[in-house]
Amino acid sequence: MAARPFRQFVVKVHSRCDLACDHCYVYRHADQSWRRRPRVMAPRIVRATAERIAEHARSHRLNRVTVVLHGGEPLLAGPERLAALARELRRSLDGIAVLDLRMQTNGLLLDDEFCALLVRERIHAGVSLDGDRDSHDRHRVRADGSGSYDDTVRAVRLLGRPAHRPAFAGLLCTVDVSNDPDAVYDALAEVRPPRVDFLLPHATWDQPPPRPHGTTDYADWLITTYERWNADDRPFSIRVFESVEAAAMGEPGFTEALGLGSPDLLVIETDGAIEQADWLKTVAEGAPETGYHVLVNSFDEAARHPGFQARALGLDGLAAQCRACPVVSICGGGLYGHRYRSGSGFVNPSVYCADLLKLIQHIQSSAHPTQLHAVPPPADIGALTAGGAPEHAAVLRLAEAQLDLRRSMLAYLHRAGVGSPDTWQALLELDGPALDLVLADPAVHAWAVTACSADAHGQSVPDTEFLGGIALAAAFRAGRRLELTVPVGTHGILRLPSVGRLRLLSNGGSLRSGEGVRVGTDGVRVWRADGGGAVWEPVQRLSLGGLEASLESNSLHPTGAGALADLAAAWRRPLEAAFGVLSHRHPHQAAALAAGVSTLVLLDSEPAPDASRPPFGALALAPPDTAQDLVLTLLREWQYAKFAALRDLHDLGGTGQEAALRQAYADLAVARAWHTRPGPAALDGAAHWGKRALAALDAFAAESDAPTPVGLRLAADVRAAVGSLLDGS
């Protein structure tokens, strides 16, 4: 069985550490291979690693890859090496895939210089913090036995400052049931993290975890934390809880510790060795090894290693007890390394089996249905407002939610009998990644909303040919042959969303019975009884160093492909300049924008603030005077796009409340952009737009409608973000 492509790459940039934590799986467990590794990854290994990642992304057509800088302690490599590594990775992946670059650190070496580097190089840093002083210093100590709590909290607070917060990915906390869960939760919440990952201590059946109180100590500890988190209205994301909730709804989880997904992570050690996940170091000496090396082997070769193959078996690779369990689709047998027992290997339940069962059942029984369906969760709303590293992950979940919504609208239209049986049969047969790419086109959302609204009000659905265009576009993207007879509107144009459009040349712009459109390996063709032809106008695309987008004009039919190509050429240089500035000054927002935007709609003139905008996935842009103006426009329109998606998914309030929130959300982005510019005029600009946002929030509060919980949460997050900008702290 072939494993799926690797999408996450853990790069060990330094093999030593300045702490001596007694629960560390690198130094304190069975595998001691760190002793014979070089301390620092050499430049030629860095280069080979970057090239292998790019090779793998190109081969598997990956749009995005995640690289985690790890150790040991990665900060020991020094700022110059980390910056060079980040640039080497981006150079290799340029034009191939978007790089999501992360780092896990103990934070002790963080200072202003390091934090500025993280922001500049778009490195999202997670810091290990186990709670309050007593909890943290129980394990995370220096070689002389002294605690590290004070220096770690200093680092977290430094990373949380407004200038550095874009690089703050969150906290990693290892659970110790000897620690008070309330004290740990309070200490973590006090430093305002965007996200917390709770990690169960690495253990096996041969070396089980301590259980001072009973068989479900870890579940009881986590359940206490879960209840505190809910009572506090989920002020930050907690991955294990959200992963259980997502999996309970049949969605992919967010952590490799749960779920049946095939492994997509590998490790590159400082010497260039390609290994499996490094928590396998808890099992035995050499357990993660594959025998492959970046200077010799591709990652596809490594994927054929029996270790990766075994983990790709899914349900078939689990113990019989697991396969019969009612929560197996959520738990997935737990973390692979936690299943190990001498003699039977990994074909066992997790050593935390009883804990996982109790925790999952508690979350299933206690979570309100709206919590299980809420996408994004309230913590994501905060991430979509803060403008830092967590926005990228929140945008990906927002895009997934939009895709689900578009599928739901198509299902409604199917039940309503809109469209021909042949079209629906084609859509059912084409269901898969190619159709998802088509549904991601914002034009699908705009048409589906109009169609569903018309049907719900008993009106005829306009432009039903668009449904056939969706099917033809999916076939085109899948490389499959499809022939459909499709009615074409009065303009004689048939859109194939995300692909292009057909313009009929005669016969009043329509296709008669027996005429139709065919897609296949030879492209898009039309057959007509009168011999009339059609012109194929493919989508015009721009690649802007991370942002890949198709272009549309605000005029549907007067311009042909040549005119749109001219328009694309005219916009290319201003967009490249503006996106370059955006990537430099707002690197995390630029990465999130690139992840969420697929279409740029080019307007003739600036739209009014209260004018309608395209759906999520598209930005409306008017001709700018300068690159700086276009940067402001990109950030403002990106806010409008995210707000539109949130409005699709949540009740944000009455019409007046929604309009006020929308304006405040957009003004926040402009204020933040001014805040990053140099000089006193920039501070005045930030203050002006910040005060505008606060005035809009005051208007929101003054509305007579009862506010909704999500609307209140968004308003509070915007107010806090604006306050932080105006205070300069």
N, C-alpha and C positions, 0 to 999 in steps of 0.2 A: 504494500500500500504506500502510495506517495504522500508525503507530508505536504501541507500547503506551503506557499512561499513564506519565507521569513520576512517579517515586517518590523521587528524590534531587534536592535543590535546593542548589546552591552559591551562597551569598549573599556577595558581595564587600563587606564592611562597611567596609574601608579600602583604598585603592588604592596606598598607598606602603608602603615597608619600611625597617626600620632595619638591614638587612644588604644587601650587594651581591654575592650569590652569583653566580659566573660561569656557572653552569649553569641559572639560573632561566629558565623558559619565559615568564614574564610580562614581564621587562625585557630579557633578553639574546637574544631571537630576533626573527623577522621582524616580528611584529605589535607596534607601539609605541603602541597606542591608549590605554594607561594615562596617557600624557602629557596627554591632553585630558579625562580623567575627573575629577570632583570627588574630593577626598581621602576624604571621609566620606559614607556613605549618609545622605541627609536623612530626617527623620522621616516625611514624606509618602510617600517611596519605601519605607521600612520597612513602613509601614501597608499600602500597595498590594501589596507583595510578600507579606505575610502573608495578605491577603485573597485574592490570586490562588492561593496554595498551598491555602488552605481551599476555595476554589471548585473547584479541580481535584480535590482529595480527595473532596469531596462528589459531584461529577459522576461520578467513576469508582468510587465506593464503596470508597475505599482505607481499610483499617483502620489503616495506619501510613505515615508519611512520614519521610524523613531530610532534615534540613537541616544543611549544613556551613557554618560561618562561616569565611570565607577572606579572602584579600587578594591582593597586599600582605601586610601583617602585621595580623591582626584585633585584636591586643591594643592597637595604636595608637589604636583607637577609644575606649579607656578603659572602666573598669568600669561607669560609669553607662549609657553607650550600649549596651553588651553586655547588661546586665541588662534594659534597656527593650526591646531587640529580642527577647530570649528570652520576656519576658512578653507581648509583642504577638503572637508566634507562637502561644503557648499559648492566649491569649485567642481568637484567630481559629479555632483548631482544636478548641476545647473542644466535646465532644459529637460531633465528626466523625471524628477520627483521632488516634491516639497519636503524639506528636512524639518522634522520636529526634534530639536536637540535639547536633551535634558541632562541633569546631573544629580546624583545623590551624594550628600556630603554631611559630615558632622558639624561643619560650619565654623570650626575653631579659628581658621585662618582668614575668614571673611573680614574685609575692611572696605573702605569706600572705593579703593582702586579695583578690588576684585568685583565688587557689586556693580560698578560702572561697566566693567568688562562683560559681566553676565548680560546686562541690558543691551550693550552694544552688539554683542555677538549672538543675541537671541538664545541664550542658554537658560532653560527653565530649571531652577534649582530647588530640590527638596532637601529639607534638613531633618536629621534624626533627633527627635526630642521625645523622651518617654514620660513626660508629665511634669509634676512638681519636683522640687529639689530632691526629696527623699526617694521618689520613684526613679528619677533619672539617674541619680548617683548610685543607685543600688547596683547597676551594671556598667554604665558608661563612664569608666574611670581611666585615668592616665596610668602609665607604667609604674609610677610610684604609689598608686592607690588613691590619689586625690581625685575629687569629683570634677566634672566638667560642666555642671549645670549653669553656673554664672556666665561662662564664656559662650555656651550654646545659646542661651536666652539673649545675650548681647548681640550675637550674630543674627538671630531670628528678628529681633527688633530693627536692626540695621537693614536687613533685607526687606522688612515691611514698610520702610519709609517710602513716601510717594515717589521719589526719584528712582528707587530701586525695586519697588513692588512689582513692576511688570515682569521681573525675573523670579518672583517668589511663586513656586509651584505648589508648596504645601509642606506638611510635616509627616514624617514616618514615626510611628510609635509602636514599639514592641510590647505586647501584652505580658504583664507579670501579675498573676492573680494574688500575689502578696501585696500589691499596691492597691490603694483605695480608688475604685473607678471614678467616684465623684471628684476626688482631688485631682486625678489625672485629667479628667474632662475639663474642669475649671481652669487648670494651668494651660491646657492647649487652647481653649477658647479665649483666654485672656490676651494671647498674642495675635489674635485675629487672623488665623490662617485661611487661605482660600480652600484648602482641602486637607483632610487627614486620612492617612492609610494606617489601619491597625493591622499589625503583623503578628500572627501566632508564632511563638518560639519554634525554631526548627527542631524537630524531634522525629524519632522513628519508633517502631515497636521494640527494637533492641535497646533504645535509649529514650523511653517515654518521658513526656513533660511532667513536672511536679504537679500534684493535685492535693493540696493540703486539706481541702474541705469536702471533696467528693468527685464523682465521675464526670460532672458537667461544670466544673469550676470556670472554664473559659467561656462557655455559653452564658453562664450567670453573670460574669463580669461584663461581657459585651451587651447583654440584654439591659443591664443597668445603664450602660452608656447610651444605648439606643433610645431608651425612654427619656433620658435627660435631653438628648438631641432633639427628639420630637417635641418635648415640652418647651424647648427654647426656639421652636419654629425653624429648626434646621439652619443655623446661622452660617454653616460652611458644609461643604461636601464631605461625606464619609463613604469611601469607596465600597467597603465590604457590604454596608447596609443597602446602598443604592444598587449594587450588583445583584444582591438577592432579590430586591424588588423588581429589577428589570428582568431577571431570569424567570421570576414567577409569572410575568406577563408574556413569556415566550420570546423576549428580546435578548440580544447578546449581552453577557455580563461584562464588567469592566476590569476583572482581575483574573490572572491565571490560576489563583488559588481555588476558584470555583468554576463549575461548568464543564461541558463536554467538548469544548472547542479543541481543534488540533493545535499543538504548540507552534507558535510563530516567532520564538525568541531564540537567539543564540548568543554566545559570549566569545569575544576575542581577547585573549590574555595579552599581557605586556610583551611576551615573546612572539606573538602572532599565532599562537595555537588557537584553533577553532574548537570550542567546547560547548557542551549542553549547559543548561541553566546552572548557575554556580551554587544554588542551595543543595545540589546533589553532593557537595563536599561533606555534608553531614552523614552520608551513607557509608562510604569506604574510600580509601586512598585510590585516586584515579577514576572515581565514579563518573565525573563529568567528561572525561577525555574522549575524543573521537579519533585521534591520530592524524587529523587534517591540519593544514597550516595555510595562512592567507597568501604566502609567497608561492604556494604550489597548487592549492586546491580551490575550486569554486565553492560557493555556498550550496549550489545544487548537488555537488558531490557529497558535501557534509550532510545534506538532508537525507541521504540514503543510509546513513549510519543506523544500526539497529535501535539505538536509544531513541532517536527521533521517530523512527518508524513505529516503535512500540507505543509511543505517546499519541500517535495519530490514529489509533484504533478506536478511540471514542468509547462508546458503551461496550463494545466487544472486548475491550482491553481491561474491563473492571472485574472485580471479584463477583461471584454469584450473589453474595449478600448485598452488594451495591446495586447490581442490576435489578434486584427485586424491591429496592427501597422506593417509597413513594416520592421522595424528593431528589431522586438521582439526576433529573434533568437540570436541577438548580445547583446541587452540590458537585456533581460530576466526579465524585470520589475524593474531592479535596485535592490539595496540592500533591503532585506526583511523589515528591520526596518523602512526604509524611506517611506514605503507604508501605514503606520498606520494612521487611522482616527477613532475617537470615533464613535461608532455606526455601522460601516462597517468593523472594524478590519483591516486586511491586504489585503483585496480584492479591492485594489485601485492602480492606477498608482503611481509611485514614486513621491514624492514631488519635485524631480528634473527631472521630465519627459521631460519638454521642453528643459532643458539643455542637457540631454542625447541624445535626438533626434538630436539636432543641432550639437553636438560634433561628433556623429557617422556619420552623413551624411557628415560633413566636412572632416573627415578622409577618408571616402569612396571615396569622389570626388577628393581629393587632393593628396592622396598617389599614388606614381608611382607603376605600377603593379609589378615591381621587388621588391619594398619594401614589398608589400603584400605577395609575394612568398618567400622572403628571409628568410631562416631558416638555421642557426641561424642569427639573426640580427647583424649588426656591433658591437653593445654593447656586444653581447655574444662572439664575437671574442676577445674582450678585456678581458672578464671574463675567457676565455679559455687560455689566456696568463698569466694573473696576478697570478694565482695559489692560490687564496684565497677562501673565503666562496662562492661567486657567481658562482664559477666553477661548483658546484654540480648541480644547476638549469640549467646552460647552457648545461651541459652534457646530462641531461634528455631531453632537447629540441633537442639536436644533435641526440640522439638515436631515438626520434620520427621522425625526418626528415629522418634518415637512413631507418626506417621502411617504411615510405611513399615511398622512392626511390625503395626499394625492391619490394613493391607492384606494383609500376609503371612498373618495369622491367618484372614482371610476367604478367601484363596486355599486355605488348608489345608481349611477347612470345605467349600468348593466341591468340592475333589477327594474329600473324604470322603462326598459325597452328602447333606450336611445341607441341608434346605430344598427348596423346590419349583423346578422348572425355570423357571416363570414369574417367580419372584422373582429368580433369578440372571440371567435375560435382561434384566429391568428394570434391575438393578444394572449390567450391562455397558453398556447403552444410556445410563445416567445418569452414567457415569464422567466425572469432571471436577470443577471447583471446587465445585459444589453438594454432591456426594458427600463431598468433602474436609471441608467444613464440618460435615457430619453425623458423619463418622468422628472429628472432633476432640472430640466429646462423650465425656467420660470413661466414661459408661455403656456405650458401645460396647466400650471396652477391657475393662471388668469382665465383660460378657457373653461376649465372644470368648475370654477366658482360661478361663472356666468351661466354655464349649462345647468348646474344643480339648482341655482336660484330660479332660472326660468321654469324648470320642470316643477319645482316646489310650488310655484305660483300659477301652475296650470297653463303656462305659455309654451309655445313651440321653442325647442332648443335651437339656437342659431349655430351656424357653421359646423354641422354634424360631420362634414368631411374631415375636420381636424382629428377626429377619432381614428379614421383610416390613416391619416398622416402619422399618428403615433405608432400604429402597427407597422407601417412601411419603414419608419425610421428605426424601430427596434430590429426589424429584419436586416436593414442596411448595416447597422452596427454589429449584429451577430454574424454577418457574412452569409446570410441564408436567403434563398430565393423565395419571393412572395409576390403573388399577383392578386390585385384587388381592383374591383370596380368601385370608384369613389366619386361621389358628386362633388363638383367644384363650384365655388361661389361665383358671384357676379364679376369679380375682378379677374377671374381666370387664374387664380393662384392657389396652389395646394402646398401647404407648409408641412415639412417633415421636421418636427422640432428637434433641435440640437444638430441637425444634419444639413438642411438647406430648404429650397423650395422649387417647385415646378411652376413655370409660367406658360399657360397655353397660348398659342399664337393665333388661333382662329376659332370659328364655330361658337362665337359668343362667350367663350371662356367656360365651356361646360363639357362634361363627358356624358355620352348617351349610354343607354343599356348596351352591354356587350363591349364597351370600351373600358379601358382601365390603365392602371399604373403597375409596373413591375420593377422590383429591385432585385439585385443579385450581384454576382461577382463582377459583372460588366457595368455596374453602376445603376442609375435610375433611368427608366425608360417609360414612355407612354405609347399605347397603341390605340389608333383611332380609325374608324371606318372611312372617314373622308380623307384620310392621309394627312390631316393637319398635324403639325408638329408641336413641340414644347421645348422650352429652354430650361436647362437645369442650372440653378444658381446656388452653389454651395455656400455654406456659412463662412463668413470672413472671421478669422481668428487672430488674436494678438497674444504674444508671449512676452511678459514683462518682468523677467527675472524672478519668477515665483508665482506670478499671477497669470493664469491661462484663461482667457475669456473670449467668447464669441461676441461679435458686434452686430448691433441692430440700429436702424434709423427709426426716428419717431414717425416716419412716413411709410405706410405699408407697401404701396405699389408704384409710385412714380419713379423710384430709382431702381435700376437694374443692378446686376452683379458688378458691372464695371464702375458704376457710380459709388457703390458701397465700398469697393476696393480703393477708390480714390479717397473716400472719407476715412477709411482705415489708415491709409498712408499719411493723411494729414494729421491724424490724432496720435500716431505712433510715438513721435518724439515728445510731445507734451506729456503723454501718459507715462512714458519711460522715465522722464525727469521727475514727475510728481511721485511715482511709485518708489523711485530711488530715495527721494527725500523722506517719504513715509516710512520706508524700511529702516532708514537711519535714525529718525527721531522717534518713531513709534513701532519698533520692530515686532512686538508681540501682536499689536493690532493689525499690522500689515500681514503677518502670517495667518491670523484668524480670518481677515478679509479674503486672502487668497484661498483659504479652505472653504469659504461660504459663498463666493461669488463666481458665477460661470458666464454671466452675460453683462455687457455694457450697452445701455441704450443711449445713443447719441442724440441730443436734443438741439433744436434750433435756438432756444432761448432759455433763460433761467426759470424754473418752475416756481410758483409761489410757495411759501412755507406750508400752507394748508392744502396744497394741491395733492392729488393722489400720486402714488409712486408705484413702480412695478412690484411684483411679489418678491418674497425672499429668493435670493440667488441672482438678482439683477440690481444694477445701480443706474440711475438716470443722471447723465452728465451733460451740462451745457458748456459751450466754448468758454474757456477761462482766459483771463488777462495774463496771469503769470502761473508758474509752477506752484508757487505758494498758495494761490487761490485754488488750484486744482487739488492740492493736498487737503485743504479745508473742505472742499466739495466731496472728496472721496470719504473722509471721515464722517461728515454729516450724513451723506446718503447711505453709508454703511449702517449708521444708527437707525435711519428710517427703515432699512431692510430688516434689521434684527427686530425692531419694534413690530413690524408687520407680521413676522413669524410668531412672536410672542402673543400678539393679538389673535392670531389664528388658533392658538393652543389654549389660551387662558382668557377668562373674563376679567378685563382690566378696569371695568367701571362703565358708567354711562357715557353718552356721546361727548359731553363737555369734559368729563374727567379724562377720557381717552385722548382727546385733542390736547389737553394741557400736558398730560404725561408725555405724549409724543414730542411736543415742542421742547419740554425740559430735557428729554433724552437726547434730542439732536443738539441742543445748545451745550450740553455737557461735553460733547465731542469737540465742538469748536473751541470751548474754553480750554480744554486739555491741550489742543493743538497750539493755541496761543501761549500756553504756559511753558511749552518746551522751547519757544523761540528766545533768542538772547535779547537783552536790552530792556529799558523801562517801558517802551511802547508795548512790548509783549505782555508785561505784567498788567498794563492798563487794559489790553485786549482780553486777557484771561478774566480780569475782574468784571469787565462789561458783560461778557457772555455768561459768566458764572451767575451774575445778578439776574440776568434774563432767565436763566434756568430756575433760579429760586423764585422769581416772580411767577413763572408758569406753575411751579409746585404749590405756591400759595393759591393760585387760581384753582388748582386741582382740589385743594383742601376746602375751598369755599363753595364748591358745587353742592347742590342740595341732595343729590343721589347718595345712598349709602355706599361707602367705598367697599370694594372687594378685598379679600386678604392678599391676593397676588398684586392687585393695584397698589395697595398700601406698601407691600414689600418693595416693589419697584420704585415707588416714590421715595421711600426711606433710603434705599441704596443710592439713588441719584443725589438726594440731599447730602448724604454723607460724603459722596465722592466730590461734589462741588465744594462742600465745607473744607475738605482736606486741601483742595486746590487753593482756595481763598486764604486759608490759614498759612499755607506754605510749609506745613509740617507733615 
